[in-house]
Amino acid sequence: MKFFKPSLAVFLFGIYSVFITSAAYAQYYLYFINNTDRPVSYRTFLDTQAQGCENLDASYYQGYSGTLQAYQRGKLATINYGQGIEDGKTYCLTAHITSTDPAEKTKQPEQTIPFSLTTRLQGAWVGSSIVHAKYQLESQVPQIIDIFTSKPVPDNVQLETIMPKALWHGQPYKIYAAAVHYAGSDQSTDEIDYVLDQSELQARYFRDDQDDGSLTVATYNVQLWPAYAGVAMRMNEASVRAQLIPKKIKQYDVVVVEELMSKGHRDVFIDAMKQDYPYFYGPTSSAKLLTGGQMIFSHWPIVTAEYAKAVFTDCSGIDCGSAKGVLYAKIQKGQMLYNIIGTHLQATEGESSAVKDTAARDKQFAQLKQFIDARNLPKDQPVVIAGDLNVDYQECHTKQECTEFNKTILTVDSKYQPWLNIDTLPYGGDYTKNLMNTGTYGEMDDYVLVHQGYIPEDQLQQQSRIRVIRGVAEPLMYDGGSMLLNTPYAELDLSDHFLFERKLHFPRELFYERTP
């Protein structure tokens, strides 16, 4: 048997890799991330009016213009870092950022003041370097803030933050700027990502410790798989995300998570959650390679012996490799008892398997209801079902294909209402806003349901919303692209799903005046 000598192969592959890398990284890339709930417009141009900035033939750069919807990322400009640039000369790319929200036209102009971001390049004998970036408020009294004052450190990521003394839609904001070095590149900086951020002001629901009739429940598919899953999906700094997510999802009564598949990540995640959620249960497990990945975390005690779990008996395709199932835990908040169900149903892997996947999911939903019935729960205690049910709300409400929605979701929560920010965030899995999501269409598969067989929905107050969670202040989240080829840098999302939250309020008399 002949064996191929690896030394020559490695050498040739190295030369080829350098060639490909050089070709791929021949440009600087400037991006803008709109991390707000309103649209913005941008226009980027070569700025020859700025002091010391030279002209450059248009064939060597490209400035982009357009509109970014809430939470979207767009390309501001590209410029060749070697060709056309002369030694000792400075070239400036300025991006003009404005609001495109029609509501702003009726407000005072100081509520949203346009600003610009200018990136300066310095030509060298060979190539060039990004040497400076600044923010400028475009008002009668210009406010200028330096972001980078010198060539960024030739490290993977250099992240800078500024807080302008200005408002955007009447609220303060931050600007983040990440200078990113690509793996294998000979440049100190290959990409700059600018972020307009108001995430700290994002509307969300909080736990009310003084009202035991209120319950805030969040469900989040966290996509924390073992490392080998990176072959098929964007893991995007999973070890960092496992630590960041718990910091971002505090102050609910209950959190149900899905796809907490990796034991290593799960241990880190649980340890970080304990501070606010000392009580937890799950995941489902069996002889299968992977656990079910779902867990229930509670701020309030889980009643002794009032918990159970079961693995689904039906599955289809890839999902059969994990022990997906259903979890149950009864929690006590003050004098109130709540029955929490956490689950993750069969996914639809593609058109070719859709029929089989749907059939398996229908059987799982039937098993879910049987599981609840078998608990013999008192009829005056709420039953809340939370998780990734893989039944697309929008397939029914935009495409009018409602068969599955009607025979699953509406059979337990017949008056299910859409989330408040559906116009801004129509999907929980949205590839146009979430770089971790590699889909080709939007879906809304995440639910928090109130089982109508126990507490009729017309006797409670409720509202829900989708919440975008990102690691904008964490440098490593800008470096996710180094993990795999063809994976974008600055994947700031902490999962390929957005979080879904629901705030429930049950009248106290409902519990104390009804008889079982």
C-alpha positions in Angstrom: 0.0 0.0 0.0 1.4 3.4 -0.9 1.1 6.4 1.4 1.1 10.0 0.2 3.9 12.0 1.8 2.3 14.8 3.8 5.2 17.3 3.7 4.8 18.4 0.1 1.0 18.4 0.5 1.2 20.7 3.6 3.7 23.0 1.8 1.5 23.3 -1.3 -1.6 23.8 0.8 0.1 26.5 2.8 1.1 28.4 -0.4 -2.4 28.0 -1.7 -3.9 29.2 1.5 -1.8 32.3 1.6 -2.7 33.1 -1.9 -6.4 32.7 -1.3 -6.2 34.6 2.0 -4.4 37.5 0.4 -7.0 37.7 -2.4 -9.9 37.5 0.0 -8.6 40.1 2.3 -7.5 42.7 -0.3 -10.1 45.2 1.0 -11.2 46.9 4.2 -14.8 46.4 5.1 -16.9 48.9 7.1 -20.2 47.8 8.5 -23.0 49.4 10.5 -25.2 47.6 13.0 -28.5 49.2 13.9 -29.1 47.8 17.4 -32.3 49.9 18.0 -36.0 49.2 17.4 -36.3 51.9 14.7 -35.0 52.1 11.1 -32.0 54.2 10.1 -30.7 55.4 6.8 -27.0 55.6 5.8 -25.0 57.2 3.0 -21.2 56.6 2.7 -18.9 58.7 0.5 -15.2 59.5 0.0 -14.9 62.7 2.0 -12.4 65.1 0.3 -13.7 68.1 2.3 -12.3 66.9 5.6 -9.0 68.3 6.5 -6.1 66.5 5.0 -8.2 64.0 3.1 -7.3 63.1 -0.5 -9.2 62.1 -3.6 -9.2 58.5 -4.8 -10.3 56.9 -8.1 -13.8 55.4 -7.6 -12.6 52.1 -9.0 -10.7 51.5 -5.7 -13.6 51.9 -3.2 -17.3 51.6 -2.9 -19.6 53.6 -0.7 -23.1 52.2 0.0 -26.4 53.9 0.8 -29.6 52.4 2.1 -32.0 51.8 5.0 -31.5 49.4 7.8 -34.6 48.1 9.6 -34.5 47.6 13.3 -31.6 45.3 14.4 -30.2 44.9 10.9 -26.6 45.0 9.8 -25.4 46.7 6.5 -22.2 47.4 4.6 -21.1 51.0 4.7 -18.1 50.8 2.4 -15.2 48.7 1.0 -11.9 50.0 -0.1 -8.8 48.3 -1.5 -6.1 48.6 1.0 -3.2 48.6 -1.5 -4.2 49.6 -5.0 -4.6 53.3 -5.8 -3.5 54.4 -2.4 -0.3 56.5 -2.3 2.4 56.6 0.4 1.9 59.3 3.0 -1.6 60.3 1.9 -4.8 60.1 3.9 -8.2 58.9 2.6 -11.4 59.4 4.4 -14.7 57.5 4.2 -17.6 59.2 5.9 -20.9 57.6 6.7 -23.9 59.9 7.3 -26.5 58.3 9.6 -30.1 59.6 9.9 -33.4 58.4 11.2 -36.0 57.2 8.7 -38.8 56.8 11.2 -41.9 58.7 9.9 -42.9 59.5 13.5 -39.8 61.6 13.9 -41.2 64.3 11.6 -43.7 65.3 14.2 -41.2 65.6 17.0 -38.7 68.2 18.1 -35.5 68.0 15.9 -33.3 67.6 19.0 -35.0 64.2 19.7 -33.0 62.6 16.9 -29.9 64.4 15.6 -28.1 62.9 12.6 -24.4 62.0 13.0 -21.5 60.9 10.9 -18.7 58.3 11.3 -15.4 59.0 9.5 -12.8 56.4 9.0 -9.3 57.6 8.0 -6.7 55.4 6.1 -3.0 56.3 5.8 -1.2 55.2 2.8 2.2 53.5 3.2 5.0 52.4 0.8 3.3 49.0 0.8 -0.4 49.0 1.5 -2.1 51.2 4.1 -3.5 51.2 7.6 -6.7 52.4 9.3 -5.3 55.1 11.6 -8.3 57.1 13.0 -12.1 57.0 13.4 -14.3 59.7 14.7 -17.9 60.5 15.5 -19.5 63.9 14.7 -22.9 65.1 15.7 -24.4 67.1 12.9 -26.0 69.9 14.8 -25.5 73.7 15.1 -22.9 73.1 17.7 -21.0 70.1 16.3 -19.9 67.5 18.8 -16.8 65.6 17.7 -15.5 62.5 19.5 -12.5 60.5 18.6 -13.1 56.7 18.5 -9.7 55.4 17.4 -6.9 58.0 17.6 -4.2 55.8 16.2 -3.7 52.6 14.4 -5.7 49.9 16.2 -3.8 47.2 18.0 -3.0 44.3 15.7 -5.0 41.9 17.8 -8.2 40.0 16.9 -10.5 42.7 18.1 -10.1 46.2 19.5 -13.4 47.5 20.8 -14.1 51.1 21.7 -17.2 52.7 23.2 -18.4 56.3 23.2 -21.6 57.9 24.7 -22.5 61.1 22.8 -24.3 63.9 24.6 -27.2 63.6 22.2 -30.5 61.8 21.8 -31.8 59.2 19.3 -35.6 59.0 19.3 -35.5 60.9 22.5 -33.2 58.5 24.3 -29.5 58.4 24.9 -27.4 55.9 23.0 -23.9 54.4 22.7 -21.6 54.0 19.7 -19.4 50.9 19.6 -16.6 50.5 17.1 -14.8 47.2 16.7 -11.6 47.0 14.7 -11.4 43.4 13.6 -8.4 41.4 12.4 -9.2 38.5 10.2 -7.5 35.2 10.9 -4.7 34.7 8.4 -4.6 38.3 7.3 -1.3 40.4 7.2 -3.3 43.6 8.0 -3.7 44.8 11.6 -7.3 45.7 10.8 -9.5 44.3 8.1 -13.0 45.3 9.2 -14.6 47.9 11.4 -18.1 47.4 12.8 -19.9 50.4 14.0 -22.9 49.8 16.3 -25.7 52.2 17.2 -26.9 50.8 20.5 -29.9 51.4 22.7 -30.2 47.9 24.0 -30.1 49.0 27.7 -33.3 50.9 27.0 -35.1 48.1 25.2 -38.6 47.4 26.6 -38.8 44.1 28.5 -40.8 42.5 31.3 -39.5 42.2 34.9 -40.4 40.0 37.8 -42.6 41.6 40.4 -41.5 40.1 43.7 -44.4 41.9 45.6 -47.2 40.5 43.4 -47.6 36.7 43.6 -50.4 36.9 41.1 -48.0 38.1 38.4 -45.7 35.7 36.4 -43.1 36.7 33.8 -42.0 33.8 31.7 -39.3 33.7 29.0 -38.4 31.0 26.6 -35.1 31.0 24.7 -33.6 28.5 22.3 -29.9 29.1 23.1 -28.2 26.8 20.5 -25.4 25.6 22.7 -24.4 22.4 21.1 -21.2 20.3 21.4 -18.3 21.6 19.3 -18.8 19.1 16.5 -22.1 20.7 15.6 -20.1 23.6 14.2 -19.8 21.6 11.0 -23.5 22.2 10.3 -24.3 25.4 12.2 -22.8 28.7 13.4 -21.7 28.1 16.9 -20.4 31.7 17.2 -18.2 31.6 20.3 -20.5 29.2 22.2 -18.3 29.2 25.3 -18.7 33.0 25.5 -22.4 32.9 24.8 -22.9 30.3 27.6 -21.6 32.9 30.1 -23.2 36.0 28.5 -26.8 34.7 28.1 -27.5 34.2 31.9 -26.4 37.8 32.5 -28.9 39.0 29.9 -31.9 37.0 31.0 -32.2 38.0 34.7 -35.3 39.2 36.6 -37.9 36.8 35.2 -39.9 34.5 37.4 -39.3 31.5 35.1 -37.0 30.9 32.1 -37.3 27.9 29.9 -34.4 27.2 27.6 -33.9 24.8 24.7 -30.9 23.3 22.9 -28.7 23.4 26.0 -27.1 20.3 24.4 -23.4 20.5 25.4 -22.7 19.2 28.9 -19.8 21.6 29.3 -21.8 24.6 28.2 -24.7 23.4 30.3 -22.6 23.3 33.4 -21.3 26.8 32.9 -24.8 28.0 32.0 -26.4 26.5 35.1 -23.7 27.9 37.4 -24.2 31.4 36.0 -28.0 31.1 36.3 -28.0 30.1 40.0 -27.6 33.7 41.2 -31.1 34.7 40.0 -32.6 31.2 39.4 -31.5 28.9 42.2 -34.1 26.3 41.3 -33.9 24.4 38.1 -34.9 21.1 36.5 -33.9 19.1 33.4 -32.9 18.2 30.8 -34.7 15.1 29.5 -32.3 12.3 28.8 -32.2 8.7 27.5 -29.7 6.3 25.9 -29.6 8.7 22.9 -26.4 10.5 22.0 -27.8 13.9 23.1 -30.1 15.0 25.9 -33.3 16.9 25.1 -31.5 20.2 25.8 -34.4 21.8 27.5 -34.4 23.1 31.1 -36.7 25.0 33.5 -35.1 27.7 35.7 -37.1 29.3 38.4 -36.6 32.2 40.8 -39.1 30.6 43.1 -38.9 27.2 44.9 -39.9 24.0 43.0 -42.5 22.2 45.2 -41.0 19.0 46.6 -41.8 15.9 44.5 -43.8 18.1 42.1 -41.7 17.6 39.0 -41.6 15.0 36.2 -40.2 14.5 32.7 -40.7 12.3 29.7 -38.9 11.7 26.4 -41.1 11.8 23.3 -41.7 8.3 21.8 -42.0 9.7 18.2 -39.4 11.6 16.2 -38.1 12.1 12.6 -34.7 12.4 11.0 -31.9 14.2 12.7 -34.1 15.0 15.8 -34.0 11.3 16.6 -30.5 11.7 17.8 -31.6 13.7 20.9 -33.9 12.9 23.8 -36.4 15.7 23.2 -39.3 15.6 25.5 -41.3 17.5 28.1 -40.5 18.8 31.6 -42.9 19.6 34.4 -42.2 21.6 37.6 -44.7 23.2 40.1 -43.3 26.4 41.5 -44.6 28.4 44.5 -44.5 32.2 44.3 -45.8 33.6 47.6 -49.2 31.9 48.1 -49.6 31.1 44.5 -48.8 27.8 42.7 -47.9 27.6 39.0 -47.4 24.5 36.9 -44.6 25.0 34.3 -44.2 22.8 31.3 -41.0 23.1 29.2 -40.7 21.4 25.9 -39.0 21.4 22.4 -40.9 19.8 19.6 -39.8 18.1 16.3 -38.1 20.5 13.9 -38.8 20.6 10.2 -35.5 19.9 8.5 -36.6 20.8 4.9 -39.2 20.4 2.2 -38.3 16.8 1.5 -38.9 15.7 5.1 -41.7 18.2 6.0 -44.5 15.6 5.9 -42.7 13.2 8.2 -41.5 16.0 10.5 -45.0 17.4 10.8 -46.5 14.0 11.6 -43.9 13.4 14.3 -44.6 16.8 15.8 -48.3 16.2 15.8 -47.7 13.0 17.8 -45.4 14.8 20.2 -48.0 17.5 20.8 -50.5 14.8 21.6 -48.1 13.1 24.0 -47.5 16.5 25.6 -51.2 17.0 26.3 -51.4 13.4 27.6 -48.4 14.1 29.9 -50.2 17.1 31.3 -53.4 15.3 31.8 -51.6 12.5 33.7 -50.4 15.0 36.3 -54.0 15.4 37.6 -53.4 19.0 38.2 -55.9 21.1 40.2 -58.2 23.1 37.9 -57.6 26.3 39.8 -53.8 26.3 39.2 -52.4 27.8 36.0 -50.6 25.6 33.6 -48.1 27.4 31.5 -46.4 25.8 28.5 -43.2 27.3 27.2 -40.7 26.3 24.6 -39.7 26.0 20.9 -42.8 24.3 19.5 -41.7 24.5 15.9 -45.2 25.5 14.8 -44.8 28.6 12.8 -47.2 31.4 13.9 -46.6 33.4 10.8 -47.3 30.5 8.4 -50.9 30.8 9.6 -51.2 34.5 10.0 -49.4 35.7 6.9 -49.8 32.7 4.6 -53.2 31.5 5.9 -51.9 28.0 6.2 -53.4 27.3 9.6 -54.0 23.6 9.8 -51.1 22.8 12.1 -51.5 25.9 14.2 -55.2 25.3 14.8 -54.8 21.6 15.8 -51.9 22.3 18.2 -51.5 25.8 19.6 -55.2 26.7 19.7 -56.2 23.4 21.3 -54.5 24.5 24.5 -54.6 28.4 24.2 -57.6 29.2 22.1 -57.3 33.0 22.5 -53.5 33.2 21.8 -52.6 36.8 21.1 -49.7 38.1 19.0 -46.8 39.8 20.6 -46.8 43.6 21.0 -43.8 44.3 18.8 -44.8 42.1 15.9 -44.5 44.9 13.4 -40.9 45.5 14.3 -40.0 41.9 15.0 -42.3 39.6 13.0 -40.1 36.5 13.5 -38.3 34.9 16.4 -36.0 33.3 13.9 -35.1 36.0 11.4 -32.1 35.6 9.0 -32.4 39.3 7.9 -31.6 40.5 11.4 -29.8 37.6 13.0 -26.4 36.5 11.5 -26.5 33.2 13.5 -29.7 32.3 11.7 -28.8 30.6 8.4 -32.3 30.1 7.2 -33.9 31.5 4.0 -37.2 32.6 5.5 -38.5 33.9 8.8 -40.3 31.8 11.4 -42.0 32.3 14.8 -41.8 29.0 16.6 -41.4 30.1 20.2 -44.4 30.2 22.6 -45.5 30.8 26.1 -49.1 29.4 26.3 -51.7 29.4 29.1 -53.6 26.1 29.1 -57.3 27.0 28.8 -58.3 23.7 30.5 -57.2 25.2 33.8 -57.4 29.0 33.8 -59.6 30.6 31.0 -57.6 33.3 29.3 -60.5 35.8 29.6 -59.8 35.8 33.3 -56.2 36.9 33.1 -54.2 39.9 31.8 -51.3 39.2 29.5 -49.0 40.6 27.0 -45.9 39.4 25.2 -43.0 40.5 23.1 -39.9 39.4 21.3 -36.6 40.5 22.8 -33.3 40.9 21.0 -30.3 39.9 23.1 -26.8 40.7 21.8 -23.2 40.8 23.1 -22.4 44.3 21.8 -20.0 45.1 24.7 -18.1 41.8 24.5 -15.0 41.9 22.1 -15.0 38.2 21.5 -18.4 38.3 20.0 -17.0 40.4 17.1 -14.4 37.6 16.5 -16.8 34.7 15.7 -15.9 34.7 12.1 -12.4 33.2 12.8 -14.0 29.9 13.8 -15.1 28.8 10.4 -14.6 29.8 6.8 -17.5 31.8 5.2 -18.8 32.8 8.7 -19.3 36.6 9.1 -17.5 38.5 11.9 -19.5 40.5 14.4 -22.2 37.9 14.9 -23.4 39.7 18.0 -26.5 37.6 18.5 -26.4 35.1 21.3 -28.5 32.5 19.5 -30.1 31.9 16.2 -33.5 32.6 17.9 -34.6 35.8 19.6 -35.9 35.5 23.2 -39.7 35.4 23.6 -41.3 36.7 26.9 -44.8 36.8 28.2 -46.2 38.7 31.2 -49.2 37.1 32.9 -51.4 38.4 35.7 -53.9 36.2 37.4 -56.6 37.8 39.7 -56.1 36.6 43.3 -59.8 35.9 43.7 -59.5 33.4 40.9 -57.4 31.2 43.2 -59.0 31.7 46.5 -62.7 31.8 45.6 -62.9 29.0 43.0 -63.3 25.4 44.1 -61.4 22.6 42.3 
